[in-house]
Amino acid sequence: MSAHVGLRKVLLSRFFLFPEHYDETYFQGLKSEAMTEEVFHGERRIVFKKNIDVRNEFLDARCYAIGAAEIAGLARTSEKDWNNIRRELGLLQPLREAGEKLARKSKKNLFDNL
């Protein structure tokens, strides 16, 4: 594995990618809880406090989806496996066309390796 591919995997494992159409309300919902430390019965513990001014259904739904993906094994699915699934569902060609469209704008095809 090249250093570039290894770095890409590390970086992507620590970030979420979101569709462009998500609005500010969605992201405010993701930030609706803050991790804090408090003392309970003489012991320090970490708790998450909800901001009462912000709805947190988006955060809850995202956490449930991540948990379900872990249980189903989807979080361990390789890019090659995802491409095979896309190919079986007939989704790979639309992705390739989208990559070509982006390439015309950025001079680089993101889907060359599919």
N, CA, C and O atoms as a GROMACS GRO file, in nm:
protein
  456
    1MET      N    1   0.085  -0.118   0.000
    1MET     CA    2   0.000   0.000   0.000
    1MET      C    3   0.090   0.124   0.000
    1MET      O    4   0.184   0.135   0.079
    2SER      N    5   0.060   0.215  -0.088
    2SER     CA    6   0.142   0.337  -0.094
    2SER      C    7   0.112   0.427   0.025
    2SER      O    8   0.007   0.416   0.088
    3ALA      N    9   0.205   0.516   0.053
    3ALA     CA   10   0.186   0.609   0.165
    3ALA      C   11   0.064   0.697   0.142
    3ALA      O   12  -0.008   0.730   0.236
    4HIS      N   13   0.040   0.734   0.015
    4HIS     CA   14  -0.076   0.819  -0.018
    4HIS      C   15  -0.207   0.748   0.014
    4HIS      O   16  -0.297   0.806   0.074
    5VAL      N   17  -0.217   0.620  -0.026
    5VAL     CA   18  -0.339   0.542   0.000
    5VAL      C   19  -0.357   0.523   0.149
    5VAL      O   20  -0.468   0.534   0.200
    6GLY      N   21  -0.247   0.493   0.220
    6GLY     CA   22  -0.256   0.474   0.366
    6GLY      C   23  -0.300   0.600   0.436
    6GLY      O   24  -0.383   0.594   0.527
    7LEU      N   25  -0.247   0.715   0.396
    7LEU     CA   26  -0.286   0.842   0.456
    7LEU      C   27  -0.432   0.872   0.427
    7LEU      O   28  -0.504   0.919   0.515
    8ARG      N   29  -0.476   0.846   0.305
    8ARG     CA   30  -0.617   0.869   0.267
    8ARG      C   31  -0.709   0.787   0.356
    8ARG      O   32  -0.811   0.837   0.403
    9LYS      N   33  -0.674   0.659   0.380
    9LYS     CA   34  -0.758   0.573   0.464
    9LYS      C   35  -0.764   0.626   0.607
    9LYS      O   36  -0.871   0.627   0.668
   10VAL      N   37  -0.652   0.670   0.660
   10VAL     CA   38  -0.650   0.725   0.796
   10VAL      C   39  -0.737   0.850   0.804
   10VAL      O   40  -0.818   0.864   0.896
   11LEU      N   41  -0.720   0.940   0.708
   11LEU     CA   42  -0.797   1.064   0.710
   11LEU      C   43  -0.946   1.037   0.695
   11LEU      O   44  -1.026   1.094   0.769
   12LEU      N   45  -0.984   0.952   0.601
   12LEU     CA   46  -1.125   0.924   0.580
   12LEU      C   47  -1.188   0.849   0.697
   12LEU      O   48  -1.309   0.859   0.718
   13SER      N   49  -1.108   0.776   0.773
   13SER     CA   50  -1.163   0.703   0.887
   13SER      C   51  -1.198   0.797   1.002
   13SER      O   52  -1.266   0.756   1.096
   14ARG      N   53  -1.154   0.921   0.995
   14ARG     CA   54  -1.180   1.015   1.105
   14ARG      C   55  -1.275   1.127   1.066
   14ARG      O   56  -1.296   1.220   1.144
   15PHE      N   57  -1.334   1.118   0.948
   15PHE     CA   58  -1.423   1.224   0.901
   15PHE      C   59  -1.551   1.164   0.845
   15PHE      O   60  -1.554   1.049   0.802
   16PHE      N   61  -1.654   1.244   0.847
   16PHE     CA   62  -1.779   1.209   0.780
   16PHE      C   63  -1.793   1.295   0.656
   16PHE      O   64  -1.757   1.413   0.657
   17LEU      N   65  -1.844   1.237   0.551
   17LEU     CA   66  -1.873   1.313   0.430
   17LEU      C   67  -2.024   1.332   0.424
   17LEU      O   68  -2.100   1.238   0.445
   18PHE      N   69  -2.066   1.454   0.394
   18PHE     CA   70  -2.208   1.487   0.393
   18PHE      C   71  -2.249   1.538   0.256
   18PHE      O   72  -2.170   1.603   0.187
   19PRO      N   73  -2.372   1.510   0.216
   19PRO     CA   74  -2.423   1.569   0.092
   19PRO      C   75  -2.428   1.721   0.102
   19PRO      O   76  -2.444   1.776   0.211
   20GLU      N   77  -2.414   1.788  -0.010
   20GLU     CA   78  -2.412   1.934  -0.011
   20GLU      C   79  -2.545   1.996   0.027
   20GLU      O   80  -2.550   2.112   0.069
   21HIS      N   81  -2.655   1.921   0.013
   21HIS     CA   82  -2.786   1.981   0.037
   21HIS      C   83  -2.825   1.987   0.186
   21HIS      O   84  -2.930   2.042   0.220
   22TYR      N   85  -2.742   1.931   0.275
   22TYR     CA   86  -2.773   1.942   0.418
   22TYR      C   87  -2.761   2.088   0.460
   22TYR      O   88  -2.665   2.156   0.425
   23ASP      N   89  -2.859   2.135   0.535
   23ASP     CA   90  -2.858   2.276   0.575
   23ASP      C   91  -2.799   2.293   0.716
   23ASP      O   92  -2.762   2.196   0.782
   24GLU      N   93  -2.791   2.417   0.758
   24GLU     CA   94  -2.731   2.452   0.887
   24GLU      C   95  -2.804   2.385   1.004
   24GLU      O   96  -2.741   2.350   1.103
   25THR      N   97  -2.935   2.367   0.993
   25THR     CA   98  -3.013   2.304   1.100
   25THR      C   99  -2.963   2.163   1.128
   25THR      O  100  -2.954   2.121   1.244
   26TYR      N  101  -2.930   2.090   1.023
   26TYR     CA  102  -2.880   1.954   1.040
   26TYR      C  103  -2.751   1.955   1.122
   26TYR      O  104  -2.737   1.877   1.216
   27PHE      N  105  -2.658   2.042   1.086
   27PHE     CA  106  -2.529   2.045   1.155
   27PHE      C  107  -2.541   2.100   1.296
   27PHE      O  108  -2.465   2.059   1.385
   28GLN      N  109  -2.632   2.191   1.320
   28GLN     CA  110  -2.657   2.237   1.456
   28GLN      C  111  -2.707   2.121   1.541
   28GLN      O  112  -2.670   2.108   1.658
   29GLY      N  113  -2.791   2.036   1.481
   29GLY     CA  114  -2.840   1.918   1.552
   29GLY      C  115  -2.729   1.822   1.588
   29GLY      O  116  -2.731   1.760   1.694
   30LEU      N  117  -2.630   1.807   1.499
   30LEU     CA  118  -2.517   1.719   1.528
   30LEU      C  119  -2.433   1.773   1.643
   30LEU      O  120  -2.369   1.696   1.715
   31LYS      N  121  -2.434   1.904   1.660
   31LYS     CA  122  -2.355   1.967   1.768
   31LYS      C  123  -2.441   1.998   1.890
   31LYS      O  124  -2.405   2.082   1.972
   32SER      N  125  -2.555   1.929   1.902
   32SER     CA  126  -2.651   1.964   2.007
   32SER      C  127  -2.612   1.915   2.146
   32SER      O  128  -2.677   1.953   2.244
   33GLU      N  129  -2.510   1.833   2.157
   33GLU     CA  130  -2.466   1.786   2.287
   33GLU      C  131  -2.317   1.813   2.302
   33GLU      O  132  -2.240   1.808   2.206
   34ALA      N  133  -2.278   1.842   2.426
   34ALA     CA  134  -2.137   1.870   2.454
   34ALA      C  135  -2.088   1.775   2.562
   34ALA      O  136  -2.159   1.748   2.659
   35MET      N  137  -1.966   1.725   2.546
   35MET     CA  138  -1.906   1.636   2.644
   35MET      C  139  -1.850   1.722   2.757
   35MET      O  140  -1.773   1.815   2.734
   36THR      N  141  -1.889   1.690   2.879
   36THR     CA  142  -1.839   1.763   2.995
   36THR      C  143  -1.802   1.662   3.104
   36THR      O  144  -1.834   1.543   3.095
   37GLU      N  145  -1.735   1.712   3.204
   37GLU     CA  146  -1.696   1.628   3.317
   37GLU      C  147  -1.769   1.678   3.440
   37GLU      O  148  -1.778   1.798   3.463
   38GLU      N  149  -1.823   1.586   3.520
   38GLU     CA  150  -1.890   1.626   3.643
   38GLU      C  151  -1.859   1.526   3.753
   38GLU      O  152  -1.815   1.414   3.727
   39VAL      N  153  -1.883   1.567   3.875
   39VAL     CA  154  -1.860   1.480   3.991
   39VAL      C  155  -1.994   1.423   4.034
   39VAL      O  156  -2.090   1.497   4.056
   40PHE      N  157  -1.999   1.291   4.047
   40PHE     CA  158  -2.121   1.222   4.086
   40PHE      C  159  -2.084   1.122   4.195
   40PHE      O  160  -2.005   1.030   4.174
   41HIS      N  161  -2.142   1.143   4.314
   41HIS     CA  162  -2.110   1.060   4.432
   41HIS      C  163  -1.959   1.056   4.457
   41HIS      O  164  -1.903   0.952   4.490
   42GLY      N  165  -1.896   1.171   4.442
   42GLY     CA  166  -1.754   1.183   4.471
   42GLY      C  167  -1.660   1.135   4.361
   42GLY      O  168  -1.538   1.140   4.377
   43GLU      N  169  -1.715   1.087   4.248
   43GLU     CA  170  -1.631   1.039   4.139
   43GLU      C  171  -1.652   1.124   4.015
   43GLU      O  172  -1.764   1.164   3.981
   44ARG      N  173  -1.542   1.152   3.948
   44ARG     CA  174  -1.551   1.227   3.821
   44ARG      C  175  -1.597   1.133   3.711
   44ARG      O  176  -1.555   1.017   3.703
   45ARG      N  177  -1.685   1.184   3.626
   45ARG     CA  178  -1.728   1.105   3.511
   45ARG      C  179  -1.757   1.197   3.394
   45ARG      O  180  -1.782   1.316   3.411
   46ILE      N  181  -1.753   1.141   3.276
   46ILE     CA  182  -1.780   1.217   3.154
   46ILE      C  183  -1.927   1.198   3.119
   46ILE      O  184  -1.977   1.085   3.114
   47VAL      N  185  -1.995   1.308   3.093
   47VAL     CA  186  -2.136   1.304   3.054
   47VAL      C  187  -2.157   1.394   2.932
   47VAL      O  188  -2.075   1.482   2.903
   48PHE      N  189  -2.264   1.370   2.864
   48PHE     CA  190  -2.302   1.454   2.750
   48PHE      C  191  -2.423   1.536   2.790
   48PHE      O  192  -2.526   1.481   2.827
   49LYS      N  193  -2.410   1.667   2.781
   49LYS     CA  194  -2.517   1.759   2.817
   49LYS      C  195  -2.580   1.813   2.690
   49LYS      O  196  -2.511   1.860   2.599
   50LYS      N  197  -2.713   1.806   2.685
   50LYS     CA  198  -2.786   1.855   2.569
   50LYS      C  199  -2.806   2.006   2.578
   50LYS      O  200  -2.839   2.059   2.684
   51ASN      N  201  -2.786   2.073   2.466
   51ASN     CA  202  -2.819   2.214   2.455
   51ASN      C  203  -2.970   2.222   2.435
   51ASN      O  204  -3.021   2.177   2.332
   52ILE      N  205  -3.042   2.278   2.530
   52ILE     CA  206  -3.189   2.276   2.524
   52ILE      C  207  -3.245   2.363   2.413
   52ILE      O  208  -3.363   2.353   2.380
   53ASP      N  209  -3.164   2.449   2.354
   53ASP     CA  210  -3.211   2.536   2.247
   53ASP      C  211  -3.200   2.471   2.108
   53ASP      O  212  -3.246   2.529   2.010
   54VAL      N  213  -3.141   2.352   2.101
   54VAL     CA  214  -3.118   2.288   1.972
   54VAL      C  215  -3.180   2.149   1.972
   54VAL      O  216  -3.164   2.074   2.068
   55ARG      N  217  -3.250   2.115   1.864
   55ARG     CA  218  -3.308   1.981   1.851
   55ARG      C  219  -3.195   1.883   1.819
   55ARG      O  220  -3.104   1.915   1.744
   56ASN      N  221  -3.203   1.763   1.877
   56ASN     CA  222  -3.093   1.668   1.858
   56ASN      C  223  -3.132   1.539   1.786
   56ASN      O  224  -3.060   1.440   1.794
   57GLU      N  225  -3.245   1.538   1.717
   57GLU     CA  226  -3.286   1.417   1.646
   57GLU      C  227  -3.185   1.377   1.540
   57GLU      O  228  -3.166   1.258   1.514
   58PHE      N  229  -3.119   1.475   1.478
   58PHE     CA  230  -3.020   1.444   1.375
   58PHE      C  231  -2.902   1.368   1.436
   58PHE      O  232  -2.852   1.272   1.377
   59LEU      N  233  -2.859   1.410   1.553
   59LEU     CA  234  -2.748   1.342   1.622
   59LEU      C  235  -2.790   1.201   1.660
   59LEU      O  236  -2.715   1.106   1.637
   60ASP      N  237  -2.909   1.186   1.718
   60ASP     CA  238  -2.957   1.054   1.757
   60ASP      C  239  -2.965   0.960   1.637
   60ASP      O  240  -2.918   0.846   1.643
   61ALA      N  241  -3.025   1.007   1.528
   61ALA     CA  242  -3.041   0.924   1.409
   61ALA      C  243  -2.905   0.883   1.353
   61ALA      O  244  -2.886   0.769   1.311
   62ARG      N  245  -2.810   0.976   1.352
   62ARG     CA  246  -2.676   0.945   1.300
   62ARG      C  247  -2.609   0.839   1.388
   62ARG      O  248  -2.547   0.746   1.336
   63CYS      N  249  -2.620   0.852   1.519
   63CYS     CA  250  -2.562   0.753   1.610
   63CYS      C  251  -2.625   0.616   1.591
   63CYS      O  252  -2.555   0.515   1.591
   64TYR      N  253  -2.759   0.610   1.574
   64TYR     CA  254  -2.826   0.483   1.550
   64TYR      C  255  -2.778   0.421   1.418
   64TYR      O  256  -2.756   0.300   1.411
   65ALA      N  257  -2.764   0.503   1.315
   65ALA     CA  258  -2.720   0.453   1.185
   65ALA      C  259  -2.577   0.399   1.193
   65ALA      O  260  -2.547   0.295   1.134
   66ILE      N  261  -2.490   0.468   1.264
   66ILE     CA  262  -2.351   0.422   1.278
   66ILE      C  263  -2.350   0.290   1.356
   66ILE      O  264  -2.277   0.198   1.320
   67GLY      N  265  -2.429   0.282   1.461
   67GLY     CA  266  -2.436   0.158   1.539
   67GLY      C  267  -2.490   0.042   1.456
   67GLY      O  268  -2.437  -0.069   1.464
   68ALA      N  269  -2.594   0.067   1.377
   68ALA     CA  270  -2.651  -0.038   1.292
   68ALA      C  271  -2.549  -0.083   1.187
   68ALA      O  272  -2.539  -0.202   1.158
   69ALA      N  273  -2.473   0.012   1.131
   69ALA     CA  274  -2.371  -0.022   1.032
   69ALA      C  275  -2.263  -0.110   1.095
   69ALA      O  276  -2.214  -0.204   1.032
   70GLU      N  277  -2.225  -0.079   1.218
   70GLU     CA  278  -2.125  -0.161   1.289
   70GLU      C  279  -2.177  -0.303   1.310
   70GLU      O  280  -2.106  -0.400   1.284
   71ILE      N  281  -2.301  -0.314   1.358
   71ILE     CA  282  -2.359  -0.446   1.385
   71ILE      C  283  -2.370  -0.528   1.257
   71ILE      O  284  -2.343  -0.648   1.257
   72ALA      N  285  -2.408  -0.463   1.147
   72ALA     CA  286  -2.425  -0.532   1.018
   72ALA      C  287  -2.293  -0.559   0.948
   72ALA      O  288  -2.289  -0.629   0.847
   73GLY      N  289  -2.183  -0.504   1.001
   73GLY     CA  290  -2.053  -0.525   0.940
   73GLY      C  291  -2.022  -0.429   0.827
   73GLY      O  292  -1.920  -0.443   0.761
   74LEU      N  293  -2.108  -0.332   0.804
   74LEU     CA  294  -2.088  -0.238   0.694
   74LEU      C  295  -1.968  -0.148   0.716
   74LEU      O  296  -1.906  -0.102   0.620
   75ALA      N  297  -1.934  -0.121   0.841
   75ALA     CA  298  -1.822  -0.033   0.870
   75ALA      C  299  -1.689  -0.097   0.830
   75ALA      O  300  -1.589  -0.028   0.814
   76ARG      N  301  -1.689  -0.229   0.815
   76ARG     CA  302  -1.567  -0.300   0.777
   76ARG      C  303  -1.567  -0.338   0.629
   76ARG      O  304  -1.478  -0.410   0.584
   77THR      N  305  -1.665  -0.290   0.554
   77THR     CA  306  -1.673  -0.322   0.412
   77THR      C  307  -1.569  -0.240   0.336
   77THR      O  308  -1.561  -0.118   0.352
   78SER      N  309  -1.489  -0.307   0.256
   78SER     CA  310  -1.381  -0.238   0.184
   78SER      C  311  -1.438  -0.160   0.066
   78SER      O  312  -1.551  -0.181   0.023
   79GLU      N  313  -1.357  -0.069   0.015
   79GLU     CA  314  -1.398   0.010  -0.102
   79GLU      C  315  -1.422  -0.081  -0.221
   79GLU      O  316  -1.514  -0.058  -0.301
   80LYS      N  317  -1.341  -0.185  -0.234
   80LYS     CA  318  -1.360  -0.282  -0.344
   80LYS      C  319  -1.496  -0.350  -0.330
   80LYS      O  320  -1.568  -0.365  -0.429
   81ASP      N  321  -1.532  -0.392  -0.208
   81ASP     CA  322  -1.663  -0.454  -0.185
   81ASP      C  323  -1.778  -0.358  -0.217
   81ASP      O  324  -1.878  -0.398  -0.277
   82TRP      N  325  -1.762  -0.231  -0.175
   82TRP     CA  326  -1.866  -0.131  -0.205
   82TRP      C  327  -1.882  -0.114  -0.356
   82TRP      O  328  -1.993  -0.101  -0.405
   83ASN      N  329  -1.770  -0.114  -0.428
   83ASN     CA  330  -1.777  -0.101  -0.574
   83ASN      C  331  -1.845  -0.221  -0.638
   83ASN      O  332  -1.919  -0.205  -0.735
   84ASN      N  333  -1.821  -0.341  -0.583
   84ASN     CA  334  -1.892  -0.460  -0.633
   84ASN      C  335  -2.042  -0.449  -0.609
   84ASN      O  336  -2.122  -0.485  -0.695
   85ILE      N  337  -2.080  -0.399  -0.491
   85ILE     CA  338  -2.222  -0.379  -0.461
   85ILE      C  339  -2.282  -0.275  -0.556
   85ILE      O  340  -2.391  -0.296  -0.609
   86ARG      N  341  -2.210  -0.165  -0.577
   86ARG     CA  342  -2.257  -0.062  -0.669
   86ARG      C  343  -2.274  -0.118  -0.810
   86ARG      O  344  -2.372  -0.089  -0.879
   87ARG      N  345  -2.178  -0.200  -0.851
   87ARG     CA  346  -2.183  -0.260  -0.985
   87ARG      C  347  -2.306  -0.349  -0.997
   87ARG      O  348  -2.377  -0.343  -1.097
   88GLU      N  349  -2.331  -0.433  -0.895
   88GLU     CA  350  -2.447  -0.523  -0.896
   88GLU      C  351  -2.578  -0.446  -0.901
   88GLU      O  352  -2.674  -0.491  -0.964
   89LEU      N  353  -2.582  -0.331  -0.834
   89LEU     CA  354  -2.705  -0.251  -0.830
   89LEU      C  355  -2.718  -0.156  -0.949
   89LEU      O  356  -2.818  -0.086  -0.963
   90GLY      N  357  -2.617  -0.154  -1.034
   90GLY     CA  358  -2.620  -0.065  -1.150
   90GLY      C  359  -2.590   0.079  -1.115
   90GLY      O  360  -2.629   0.171  -1.188
   91LEU      N  361  -2.522   0.100  -1.005
   91LEU     CA  362  -2.492   0.237  -0.960
   91LEU      C  363  -2.352   0.283  -0.998
   91LEU      O  364  -2.322   0.402  -0.987
   92LEU      N  365  -2.268   0.192  -1.042
   92LEU     CA  366  -2.130   0.229  -1.069
   92LEU      C  367  -2.118   0.324  -1.188
   92LEU      O  368  -2.041   0.419  -1.183
   93GLN      N  369  -2.195   0.299  -1.295
   93GLN     CA  370  -2.186   0.387  -1.412
   93GLN      C  371  -2.230   0.530  -1.379
   93GLN      O  372  -2.161   0.624  -1.418
   94PRO      N  373  -2.344   0.551  -1.307
   94PRO     CA  374  -2.378   0.689  -1.269
   94PRO      C  375  -2.268   0.754  -1.185
   94PRO      O  376  -2.242   0.874  -1.200
   95LEU      N  377  -2.202   0.678  -1.097
   95LEU     CA  378  -2.092   0.733  -1.018
   95LEU      C  379  -1.976   0.772  -1.109
   95LEU      O  380  -1.915   0.877  -1.091
   96ARG      N  381  -1.945   0.686  -1.206
   96ARG     CA  382  -1.836   0.714  -1.299
   96ARG      C  383  -1.867   0.841  -1.378
   96ARG      O  384  -1.780   0.926  -1.398
   97GLU      N  385  -1.993   0.854  -1.423
   97GLU     CA  386  -2.032   0.974  -1.498
   97GLU      C  387  -2.022   1.099  -1.410
   97GLU      O  388  -1.980   1.205  -1.457
   98ALA      N  389  -2.060   1.086  -1.284
   98ALA     CA  390  -2.048   1.200  -1.192
   98ALA      C  391  -1.901   1.236  -1.173
   98ALA      O  392  -1.866   1.353  -1.168
   99GLY      N  393  -1.815   1.132  -1.163
   99GLY     CA  394  -1.672   1.156  -1.150
   99GLY      C  395  -1.615   1.226  -1.272
   99GLY      O  396  -1.530   1.314  -1.260
  100GLU      N  397  -1.662   1.186  -1.390
  100GLU     CA  398  -1.616   1.250  -1.513
  100GLU      C  399  -1.660   1.395  -1.519
  100GLU      O  400  -1.585   1.482  -1.564
  101LYS      N  401  -1.781   1.421  -1.473
  101LYS     CA  402  -1.831   1.560  -1.470
  101LYS      C  403  -1.745   1.644  -1.376
  101LYS      O  404  -1.709   1.757  -1.408
  102LEU      N  405  -1.713   1.588  -1.258
  102LEU     CA  406  -1.625   1.658  -1.164
  102LEU      C  407  -1.486   1.677  -1.223
  102LEU      O  408  -1.421   1.779  -1.201
  103ALA      N  409  -1.441   1.576  -1.299
  103ALA     CA  410  -1.307   1.585  -1.358
  103ALA      C  411  -1.297   1.701  -1.456
  103ALA      O  412  -1.194   1.768  -1.464
  104ARG      N  413  -1.404   1.725  -1.529
  104ARG     CA  414  -1.402   1.837  -1.623
  104ARG      C  415  -1.385   1.968  -1.549
  104ARG      O  416  -1.326   2.064  -1.601
  105LYS      N  417  -1.437   1.972  -1.427
  105LYS     CA  418  -1.423   2.094  -1.346
  105LYS      C  419  -1.288   2.099  -1.276
  105LYS      O  420  -1.226   2.205  -1.269
  106SER      N  421  -1.241   1.985  -1.225
  106SER     CA  422  -1.119   1.986  -1.143
  106SER      C  423  -0.996   1.931  -1.214
  106SER      O  424  -0.887   1.932  -1.158
  107LYS      N  425  -1.012   1.883  -1.336
  107LYS     CA  426  -0.902   1.827  -1.416
  107LYS      C  427  -0.851   1.693  -1.361
  107LYS      O  428  -0.742   1.649  -1.398
  108LYS      N  429  -0.930   1.628  -1.274
  108LYS     CA  430  -0.889   1.499  -1.220
  108LYS      C  431  -1.014   1.414  -1.200
  108LYS      O  432  -1.111   1.460  -1.140
  109ASN      N  433  -1.013   1.290  -1.250
  109ASN     CA  434  -1.126   1.201  -1.235
  109ASN      C  435  -1.112   1.125  -1.102
  109ASN      O  436  -1.018   1.048  -1.083
  110LEU      N  437  -1.206   1.148  -1.015
  110LEU     CA  438  -1.201   1.085  -0.882
  110LEU      C  439  -1.233   0.937  -0.888
  110LEU      O  440  -1.205   0.864  -0.793
  111PHE      N  441  -1.292   0.892  -0.998
  111PHE     CA  442  -1.336   0.752  -1.006
  111PHE      C  443  -1.253   0.670  -1.104
  111PHE      O  444  -1.302   0.567  -1.152
  112ASP      N  445  -1.132   0.710  -1.134
  112ASP     CA  446  -1.045   0.637  -1.225
  112ASP      C  447  -1.015   0.496  -1.177
  112ASP      O  448  -0.997   0.405  -1.258
  113ASN      N  449  -1.011   0.478  -1.047
  113ASN     CA  450  -0.971   0.348  -0.992
  113ASN      C  451  -1.087   0.253  -0.966
  113ASN      O  452  -1.067   0.147  -0.907
  114LEU      N  453  -1.206   0.288  -1.008
  114LEU     CA  454  -1.321   0.198  -0.984
  114LEU      C  455  -1.325   0.086  -1.084
  114LEU      O  456  -1.414   0.002  -1.078
   0.00000   0.00000   0.00000
